[in-house]
Amino acid sequence: MPDYIKNNRMSLLNSIQFARSGILTALCASLALSTSCKLGPDYQRPEVSNQVPIKYDIPEGFKLAEPSDSADKGAWWERFNDSQLNALIEQAREANGDLLAAKARVDQARAISDASSASLFPWITLNPSAERNRRSGSNPNAPAAVQGRTVNNFRLPLMMSYELDLWGRVRRSFEVAEAQTEQQESAAKNVDLILQTELAIQYFSLRALDAELQTVEQGIGIRERALELNQLRFTAGDIDEVDVARAKTELALTRAQWNDLNRQRSERVHAIAALTGKSSSGFEIKPQPLDKISPIQAPTMIASELLERRPDIAQAERGLQAANAGIGIAKAAFFPSISITGSIGLETSVIENLFDLRSRTWGLGPSISLPIFQGGRNNAEYKRAKASFEEALAIYKQTIINAVRDVENAIQGIYWIDQQTEQLQLAAQSAQRTVDLSQKRYDSGLVAYFDVVDAQRTELETLQNLARARGSQYLAYIALIRATGGDPVEK
């Protein structure tokens, strides 16, 4: 180690101690001043009791409470005991592009919030520099002693800058960043919930089509046998050719239905492929009618805390929080901003003397910025911030109204679809009986073949409607899941 460094080690330690004392003194003084006040209103949850019903007809006890979109929403899809549905939802949650993008937006917002929190603390930087300059030898304004000389300048400064948050602008900015981060987290949860329920909707719609296809395929078999029988009877001279033509017509129409249902099925499969982040080319799901899937029983009572799990409500409220903090930021712009800047370090023209105590340099002082004339910009920004809050408040209240509507629709939908399914089951039994009787009367020569065709067509339509209604029962339950933000059955 060079001798000049050994000799000046104590001077260096003294300089460091001096720097530490100066910075800590400035920091303590600035922190004491910065806790003085925060301009703008502190956030309070708006009154929305007049927009939330005291109770629902079916079920009772539903109310709005504290937002808890981070609460466990339950693996509700496992209630159907369908391993393929479970696998598809897990695949979608891992690979769906919309959900991955939403999660990336959360990471961005969290990084912005972390960056915003840095303004709560002093910024300290080390800016070492080394320069070698030759002074002009023909500058009459420069001292004769430095004219035409080449000089060195070595600097090792430690710089500090800190804004005194006298009016809460920095803290309000941090509140905005925090609320926006939580808002993005709620948005991601909402995308996740929509993804889960949308995939389930497509899946059960597919299974309802499978049930319809099964019914139509049975109808095709019946009509093929009827055509063969009518052709034999026509050949034997027992019936007119009109009955044969009518049987051909019904067979062709039923096959056309089968083709259309397969087209719809392909669209559902492709939609599921897209939701799981896969290419639709080569993606296939084997047919499985609804009667192969466990039925689900909707709850007769819903816990009052479920509506608060809805991520869209939490997202809207956190947007309201951010807008509320924005008012404080806009109001702080009317007041002066005070910053403290300081530096401490070493400076010399001779490198050997850099760590000498005599090379020590420092500076400390405030700077004040007072808005005198801004052409009305601050006032306009304040009005904009208040209008933004009113917009966020309207969105929040409307989100609650929409949530209440969704729950009402889901509850009523489950009830009426159950009633519809019961009647269609009775209608299917009657239609089957009508077909049997019509066939017997036709075989006895009492009625024309048109009566048999009409009875078969009615039976096929009734069975198809019954398959759709059973599919709608699953969809109505999923609508209740989306309305309550997760599993509607209280654990």
C-alpha positions as CSV (number, residue, x, y, z in Angstrom):
1,M,0.0,0.0,0.0
2,P,1.4,3.5,-0.9
3,D,2.7,5.5,2.0
4,Y,0.5,8.5,1.3
5,I,-2.6,6.3,1.8
6,K,-1.3,4.8,5.1
7,N,-0.5,8.3,6.4
8,N,-4.0,9.6,5.5
9,R,-6.1,6.6,6.7
10,M,-7.2,8.5,9.8
11,S,-8.2,11.5,7.7
12,L,-10.3,9.2,5.5
13,L,-12.1,7.7,8.5
14,N,-12.8,11.2,9.8
15,S,-14.2,12.2,6.4
16,I,-16.5,9.2,6.4
17,Q,-17.7,9.9,9.9
18,F,-18.3,13.5,8.9
19,A,-20.3,12.4,5.8
20,R,-22.4,10.0,7.9
21,S,-23.2,12.6,10.5
22,G,-24.2,15.2,7.9
23,I,-26.4,12.9,6.0
24,L,-28.2,11.5,9.1
25,T,-28.8,15.0,10.4
26,A,-30.3,16.1,7.1
27,L,-32.4,12.9,6.9
28,C,-33.8,13.2,10.4
29,A,-34.7,16.8,9.9
30,S,-36.4,16.1,6.6
31,L,-38.4,13.1,7.9
32,A,-39.6,15.2,10.8
33,L,-40.9,17.9,8.4
34,S,-42.4,15.5,5.9
35,T,-44.9,14.0,8.4
36,S,-46.7,17.2,8.8
37,C,-49.8,16.7,6.7
38,K,-51.4,15.1,3.6
39,L,-53.7,17.3,1.5
40,G,-56.8,15.9,-0.1
41,P,-59.5,13.6,1.4
42,D,-58.6,10.3,3.1
43,Y,-60.5,7.4,1.5
44,Q,-63.8,6.3,2.9
45,R,-65.9,3.5,1.3
46,P,-69.0,5.0,-0.3
47,E,-72.5,4.2,1.1
48,V,-74.1,1.7,-1.2
49,S,-76.7,0.1,1.1
50,N,-79.5,1.5,-1.0
51,Q,-78.2,-0.4,-4.0
52,V,-77.9,-3.8,-2.3
53,P,-81.1,-5.6,-1.3
54,I,-81.6,-6.4,2.3
55,K,-82.4,-10.0,1.2
56,Y,-83.1,-12.1,-1.8
57,D,-86.2,-14.0,-2.3
58,I,-84.1,-17.1,-3.1
59,P,-82.0,-17.3,-1.0
60,E,-82.1,-14.9,2.0
61,G,-79.2,-13.2,3.8
62,F,-77.2,-11.9,0.9
63,K,-75.5,-8.6,1.5
64,L,-72.3,-6.6,0.6
65,A,-69.5,-6.7,3.0
66,E,-65.7,-6.1,3.0
67,P,-64.1,-6.8,-0.4
68,S,-62.1,-10.1,-0.2
69,D,-61.3,-11.0,-3.7
70,S,-58.2,-12.8,-2.4
71,A,-60.3,-15.2,-0.5
72,D,-60.3,-18.9,-1.5
73,K,-63.0,-19.3,-4.3
74,G,-62.8,-23.0,-4.2
75,A,-62.1,-25.5,-7.0
76,W,-65.8,-25.5,-7.8
77,W,-65.3,-27.4,-11.1
78,E,-64.3,-30.5,-9.1
79,R,-67.9,-30.8,-7.9
80,F,-68.8,-32.3,-11.3
81,N,-66.5,-35.2,-10.8
82,D,-65.3,-34.9,-14.4
83,S,-61.6,-35.6,-14.8
84,Q,-61.4,-34.1,-18.3
85,L,-63.0,-30.9,-17.2
86,N,-60.6,-30.6,-14.3
87,A,-57.6,-31.2,-16.6
88,L,-58.8,-28.6,-19.1
89,I,-59.3,-25.9,-16.5
90,E,-55.8,-26.5,-15.1
91,Q,-54.4,-26.4,-18.6
92,A,-56.2,-23.1,-19.3
93,R,-54.9,-21.5,-16.0
94,E,-51.4,-22.4,-17.0
95,A,-51.3,-21.5,-20.7
96,N,-54.1,-19.1,-21.5
97,G,-52.7,-16.0,-23.1
98,D,-55.2,-13.6,-21.6
99,L,-54.5,-14.8,-18.1
100,L,-50.7,-14.7,-18.6
101,A,-51.0,-11.2,-19.9
102,A,-53.1,-10.2,-16.9
103,K,-50.4,-11.6,-14.6
104,A,-47.7,-9.7,-16.4
105,R,-49.7,-6.5,-15.9
106,V,-49.7,-7.2,-12.2
107,D,-45.9,-7.6,-12.2
108,Q,-45.6,-4.3,-14.1
109,A,-47.9,-2.5,-11.6
110,R,-46.1,-3.9,-8.6
111,A,-42.7,-2.7,-10.1
112,I,-44.2,0.8,-10.6
113,S,-45.4,0.7,-7.0
114,D,-41.9,-0.3,-5.8
115,A,-40.4,2.5,-7.8
116,S,-42.9,5.0,-6.4
117,S,-42.0,4.0,-2.8
118,A,-38.4,5.1,-3.5
119,S,-39.5,8.7,-3.4
120,L,-40.3,8.3,0.3
121,F,-36.5,8.1,1.0
122,P,-33.5,10.2,0.2
123,W,-31.6,9.5,-3.0
124,I,-27.8,9.1,-2.5
125,T,-25.4,8.7,-5.3
126,L,-21.7,8.5,-5.7
127,N,-20.3,10.4,-8.7
128,P,-16.5,10.1,-8.9
129,S,-14.8,12.0,-11.7
130,A,-11.3,12.8,-13.0
131,E,-10.5,15.6,-15.4
132,R,-7.4,17.1,-17.0
133,N,-7.8,20.6,-18.6
134,R,-5.5,23.2,-20.1
135,R,-6.4,26.8,-19.4
136,S,-6.3,29.3,-22.1
137,G,-3.1,31.4,-22.2
138,S,-4.8,34.4,-23.9
139,N,-7.8,34.9,-21.7
140,P,-7.4,38.4,-20.1
141,N,-10.1,37.7,-17.6
142,A,-8.4,34.7,-16.1
143,P,-5.7,35.2,-13.4
144,A,-2.2,35.3,-14.7
145,A,-1.2,32.4,-12.5
146,V,-3.5,29.9,-14.3
147,Q,-3.2,31.2,-17.9
148,G,-1.7,28.6,-20.2
149,R,-1.5,26.0,-17.4
150,T,-2.7,22.3,-17.6
151,V,-4.5,21.3,-14.4
152,N,-6.0,18.1,-13.0
153,N,-9.2,17.8,-11.0
154,F,-10.1,14.6,-9.1
155,R,-13.5,14.5,-7.3
156,L,-15.1,11.8,-5.1
157,P,-18.4,13.3,-4.1
158,L,-21.4,11.7,-2.3
159,M,-24.6,13.4,-3.4
160,M,-27.9,13.4,-1.6
161,S,-31.3,14.7,-2.7
162,Y,-34.6,14.5,-0.8
163,E,-38.0,16.2,-1.3
164,L,-39.8,17.2,1.9
165,D,-43.3,15.8,1.6
166,L,-44.9,18.7,3.5
167,W,-48.2,18.4,1.7
168,G,-48.4,14.6,1.2
169,R,-47.8,14.6,-2.6
170,V,-45.3,11.8,-2.4
171,R,-47.3,9.7,0.0
172,R,-50.5,10.3,-2.1
173,S,-48.5,9.2,-5.2
174,F,-47.5,6.0,-3.3
175,E,-51.2,5.5,-2.4
176,V,-52.1,5.7,-6.1
177,A,-49.4,3.2,-7.1
178,E,-50.5,0.8,-4.4
179,A,-54.2,1.0,-5.3
180,Q,-53.4,0.5,-9.0
181,T,-51.3,-2.5,-8.1
182,E,-54.2,-4.0,-6.2
183,Q,-56.5,-3.0,-9.0
184,Q,-54.4,-5.0,-11.5
185,E,-54.3,-8.0,-9.1
186,S,-58.1,-7.9,-8.9
187,A,-58.3,-7.6,-12.7
188,A,-56.1,-10.7,-13.0
189,K,-58.3,-12.6,-10.6
190,N,-61.4,-11.5,-12.6
191,V,-59.7,-12.8,-15.8
192,D,-59.0,-16.1,-14.0
193,L,-62.6,-16.4,-12.9
194,I,-64.0,-15.5,-16.3
195,L,-61.6,-18.0,-17.9
196,Q,-62.7,-20.8,-15.6
197,T,-66.4,-20.2,-16.1
198,E,-66.1,-19.6,-19.8
199,L,-64.3,-22.9,-20.3
200,A,-66.9,-24.7,-18.2
201,I,-69.7,-23.0,-20.3
202,Q,-68.1,-24.2,-23.5
203,Y,-67.5,-27.7,-22.1
204,F,-71.1,-28.2,-20.9
205,S,-72.4,-26.7,-24.1
206,L,-70.3,-29.3,-25.9
207,R,-71.7,-32.1,-23.7
208,A,-75.2,-30.9,-24.3
209,L,-74.5,-31.1,-28.1
210,D,-73.2,-34.6,-27.5
211,A,-76.6,-35.5,-25.9
212,E,-78.4,-33.9,-28.8
213,L,-76.3,-35.8,-31.3
214,Q,-77.0,-39.0,-29.5
215,T,-80.8,-38.3,-29.7
216,V,-80.5,-37.3,-33.4
217,E,-78.5,-40.4,-34.2
218,Q,-81.2,-42.6,-32.6
219,G,-83.7,-40.7,-34.7
220,I,-81.7,-41.4,-37.9
221,G,-81.7,-45.1,-37.1
222,I,-85.5,-45.0,-36.5
223,R,-86.1,-43.2,-39.8
224,E,-83.8,-45.5,-41.7
225,R,-85.7,-48.5,-40.5
226,A,-89.0,-46.8,-41.3
227,L,-87.8,-46.0,-44.8
228,E,-86.8,-49.7,-45.4
229,L,-90.1,-50.9,-44.1
230,N,-92.1,-48.4,-46.2
231,Q,-90.2,-49.4,-49.3
232,L,-91.0,-53.1,-48.7
233,R,-94.6,-52.3,-48.1
234,F,-94.7,-50.1,-51.2
235,T,-93.2,-52.9,-53.3
236,A,-95.8,-55.2,-51.9
237,G,-98.5,-52.7,-52.9
238,D,-99.7,-52.1,-49.3
239,I,-99.0,-48.3,-49.2
240,D,-98.8,-45.4,-51.6
241,E,-95.5,-44.0,-52.8
242,V,-96.3,-40.8,-50.8
243,D,-95.4,-42.6,-47.6
244,V,-92.0,-43.6,-49.0
245,A,-91.3,-40.0,-50.1
246,R,-92.3,-38.7,-46.7
247,A,-90.0,-41.2,-45.0
248,K,-87.1,-40.1,-47.3
249,T,-87.8,-36.5,-46.5
250,E,-87.8,-37.1,-42.7
251,L,-84.5,-39.1,-43.0
252,A,-82.8,-36.3,-45.0
253,L,-84.0,-33.6,-42.6
254,T,-82.7,-35.6,-39.6
255,R,-79.4,-36.1,-41.2
256,A,-79.2,-32.4,-42.0
257,Q,-79.7,-31.7,-38.3
258,W,-77.0,-34.2,-37.4
259,N,-74.6,-32.3,-39.8
260,D,-75.4,-28.9,-38.2
261,L,-74.9,-30.3,-34.7
262,N,-71.5,-31.6,-35.7
263,R,-70.6,-28.1,-37.0
264,Q,-71.6,-26.6,-33.7
265,R,-69.6,-29.2,-31.9
266,S,-66.5,-28.4,-33.8
267,E,-66.8,-24.8,-32.9
268,R,-67.1,-25.6,-29.2
269,V,-64.0,-27.9,-29.4
270,H,-62.0,-25.1,-31.1
271,A,-63.2,-22.6,-28.5
272,I,-61.9,-24.9,-25.7
273,A,-58.6,-25.3,-27.6
274,A,-58.2,-21.6,-27.7
275,L,-59.0,-21.2,-24.0
276,T,-56.4,-23.7,-23.1
277,G,-53.8,-22.0,-25.2
278,K,-53.6,-24.7,-27.8
279,S,-54.0,-24.8,-31.6
280,S,-57.4,-26.0,-32.8
281,S,-55.8,-28.0,-35.5
282,G,-55.7,-31.6,-34.3
283,F,-57.3,-30.8,-30.9
284,E,-60.2,-33.2,-30.2
285,I,-62.5,-34.1,-27.3
286,K,-64.3,-37.4,-27.4
287,P,-68.1,-37.3,-27.2
288,Q,-69.6,-37.7,-23.8
289,P,-73.4,-37.0,-23.2
290,L,-74.4,-35.1,-20.1
291,D,-75.9,-38.2,-18.5
292,K,-72.3,-39.4,-18.0
293,I,-71.5,-36.4,-15.9
294,S,-72.5,-36.0,-12.2
295,P,-75.5,-33.8,-11.8
296,I,-75.0,-30.7,-9.5
297,Q,-77.4,-29.5,-6.9
298,A,-77.7,-25.7,-6.6
299,P,-77.6,-24.4,-3.0
300,T,-80.9,-23.2,-1.4
301,M,-79.0,-20.7,0.7
302,I,-76.1,-18.5,-0.2
303,A,-73.8,-17.0,2.5
304,S,-73.9,-13.2,2.8
305,E,-70.1,-12.9,2.4
306,L,-69.9,-14.4,-1.1
307,L,-70.7,-11.3,-3.2
308,E,-67.6,-9.6,-1.8
309,R,-65.4,-12.1,-3.4
310,R,-66.2,-10.8,-6.9
311,P,-62.9,-9.4,-8.2
312,D,-64.7,-6.8,-10.4
313,I,-66.1,-5.1,-7.3
314,A,-62.7,-5.0,-5.6
315,Q,-61.2,-3.8,-8.9
316,A,-63.7,-0.9,-9.1
317,E,-63.2,0.1,-5.5
318,R,-59.4,0.2,-5.8
319,G,-59.8,2.4,-8.9
320,L,-61.8,4.6,-6.6
321,Q,-59.1,4.6,-4.0
322,A,-56.5,5.6,-6.6
323,A,-58.7,8.4,-7.9
324,N,-59.3,9.7,-4.3
325,A,-55.5,9.9,-3.8
326,G,-55.2,11.7,-7.1
327,I,-57.2,14.6,-5.6
328,G,-54.5,15.0,-2.9
329,I,-51.7,15.0,-5.5
330,A,-53.5,17.7,-7.6
331,K,-54.2,19.8,-4.5
332,A,-50.5,19.6,-3.4
333,A,-49.5,21.3,-6.7
334,F,-50.9,24.6,-5.4
335,F,-48.3,24.6,-2.6
336,P,-44.5,25.1,-2.7
337,S,-42.2,22.1,-3.0
338,I,-39.1,22.0,-0.9
339,S,-36.1,19.8,-1.6
340,I,-32.9,19.3,0.3
341,T,-29.8,18.6,-1.6
342,G,-26.4,18.0,-0.1
343,S,-23.0,16.7,-1.0
344,I,-19.9,15.6,0.8
345,G,-16.7,14.2,-0.7
346,L,-13.2,14.8,-1.7
347,E,-11.7,17.1,-4.4
348,T,-8.0,17.8,-5.3
349,S,-5.8,18.4,-8.3
350,V,-3.2,16.0,-7.1
351,I,-4.2,12.4,-6.8
352,E,-1.8,11.7,-3.9
353,N,-3.8,14.3,-1.8
354,L,-7.2,12.9,-2.6
355,F,-7.7,11.3,0.8
356,D,-6.1,14.1,2.7
357,L,-8.4,15.9,5.2
358,R,-7.8,19.2,3.5
359,S,-9.4,17.8,0.3
360,R,-12.7,17.4,2.1
361,T,-15.7,19.3,0.6
362,W,-19.3,19.5,1.4
363,G,-22.5,21.5,0.8
364,L,-26.0,21.4,2.1
365,G,-29.0,23.5,1.4
366,P,-32.7,23.6,0.5
367,S,-34.4,24.6,-2.8
368,I,-37.9,25.9,-3.0
369,S,-40.3,25.9,-6.0
370,L,-43.4,28.0,-5.6
371,P,-46.1,28.0,-8.3
372,I,-46.8,31.7,-9.0
373,F,-48.5,31.6,-12.4
374,Q,-49.3,28.4,-14.3
375,G,-51.9,29.7,-16.7
376,G,-54.7,27.8,-14.8
377,R,-53.0,24.4,-15.3
378,N,-53.1,23.4,-11.6
379,N,-56.7,24.4,-11.2
380,A,-57.6,22.5,-14.3
381,E,-55.7,19.4,-13.1
382,Y,-57.5,19.6,-9.7
383,K,-60.9,19.7,-11.5
384,R,-59.8,16.8,-13.6
385,A,-58.8,14.8,-10.5
386,K,-62.2,15.4,-8.9
387,A,-64.1,14.5,-12.1
388,S,-62.0,11.3,-12.3
389,F,-63.1,10.4,-8.7
390,E,-66.7,10.9,-9.7
391,E,-66.2,8.7,-12.7
392,A,-64.7,6.0,-10.5
393,L,-67.4,6.3,-8.0
394,A,-70.1,5.9,-10.7
395,I,-68.3,2.8,-12.0
396,Y,-68.0,1.3,-8.5
397,K,-71.7,1.8,-7.8
398,Q,-72.7,0.4,-11.2
399,T,-70.5,-2.6,-10.7
400,I,-72.4,-3.4,-7.5
401,I,-75.7,-3.0,-9.3
402,N,-74.5,-5.3,-12.0
403,A,-73.4,-7.9,-9.4
404,V,-76.8,-7.8,-7.7
405,R,-78.4,-8.3,-11.1
406,D,-76.2,-11.2,-11.9
407,V,-77.0,-13.0,-8.7
408,E,-80.8,-12.4,-9.2
409,N,-80.6,-13.7,-12.8
410,A,-78.6,-16.8,-11.7
411,I,-81.0,-17.6,-8.9
412,Q,-84.1,-17.1,-11.0
413,G,-82.4,-18.9,-13.9
414,I,-81.8,-22.0,-11.9
415,Y,-85.3,-22.1,-10.6
416,W,-87.1,-21.6,-14.0
417,I,-84.8,-24.0,-15.9
418,D,-85.4,-26.7,-13.3
419,Q,-89.2,-26.2,-13.9
420,Q,-88.7,-26.3,-17.6
421,T,-86.7,-29.5,-17.4
422,E,-89.4,-31.2,-15.4
423,Q,-92.1,-30.3,-17.9
424,L,-89.9,-31.5,-20.8
425,Q,-89.3,-34.8,-19.1
426,L,-93.1,-35.2,-18.9
427,A,-93.4,-34.1,-22.5
428,A,-90.8,-36.6,-23.6
429,Q,-92.7,-39.5,-21.9
430,S,-96.0,-38.4,-23.6
431,A,-94.2,-38.0,-27.0
432,Q,-92.9,-41.6,-26.7
433,R,-96.4,-42.8,-25.9
434,T,-97.8,-40.9,-28.9
435,V,-95.3,-42.5,-31.3
436,D,-96.1,-46.0,-30.0
437,L,-99.8,-45.4,-30.4
438,S,-99.5,-43.8,-33.8
439,Q,-97.3,-46.6,-35.1
440,K,-99.9,-49.2,-33.9
441,R,-102.8,-47.4,-35.6
442,Y,-100.8,-47.0,-38.8
443,D,-99.9,-50.7,-38.8
444,S,-103.6,-51.4,-38.3
445,G,-104.5,-49.1,-41.3
446,L,-106.4,-46.6,-39.1
447,V,-104.3,-43.5,-39.8
448,A,-102.0,-42.3,-42.6
449,Y,-98.2,-42.5,-42.2
450,F,-98.2,-38.7,-41.8
451,D,-99.5,-39.2,-38.3
452,V,-96.5,-41.4,-37.5
453,V,-94.1,-38.9,-39.0
454,D,-95.6,-36.1,-37.0
455,A,-95.4,-38.0,-33.8
456,Q,-91.8,-39.0,-34.4
457,R,-90.8,-35.4,-35.3
458,T,-92.5,-34.1,-32.1
459,E,-90.6,-36.7,-30.0
460,L,-87.3,-35.8,-31.6
461,E,-87.8,-32.1,-31.0
462,T,-88.9,-32.8,-27.4
463,L,-85.8,-34.9,-26.7
464,Q,-83.5,-32.3,-28.2
465,N,-85.1,-29.6,-26.1
466,L,-84.7,-31.8,-23.0
467,A,-81.0,-32.2,-23.8
468,R,-80.6,-28.4,-24.2
469,A,-82.5,-27.8,-20.9
470,R,-80.3,-30.2,-19.1
471,G,-77.3,-28.4,-20.5
472,S,-78.8,-25.1,-19.4
473,Q,-79.0,-26.4,-15.8
474,Y,-75.2,-26.7,-15.8
475,L,-74.8,-23.3,-17.4
476,A,-77.2,-21.6,-14.9
477,Y,-75.1,-23.1,-12.0
478,I,-71.9,-21.7,-13.6
479,A,-73.6,-18.3,-14.0
480,L,-74.2,-18.5,-10.2
481,I,-70.5,-19.3,-9.7
482,R,-69.5,-16.2,-11.7
483,A,-72.1,-14.0,-10.0
484,T,-70.8,-15.0,-6.5
485,G,-67.1,-14.9,-7.4
486,G,-66.5,-18.6,-6.9
487,D,-68.0,-21.7,-5.3
488,P,-71.5,-20.7,-4.1
489,V,-71.6,-23.5,-1.5
490,E,-70.4,-22.2,1.8
491,K,-67.7,-24.5,3.3
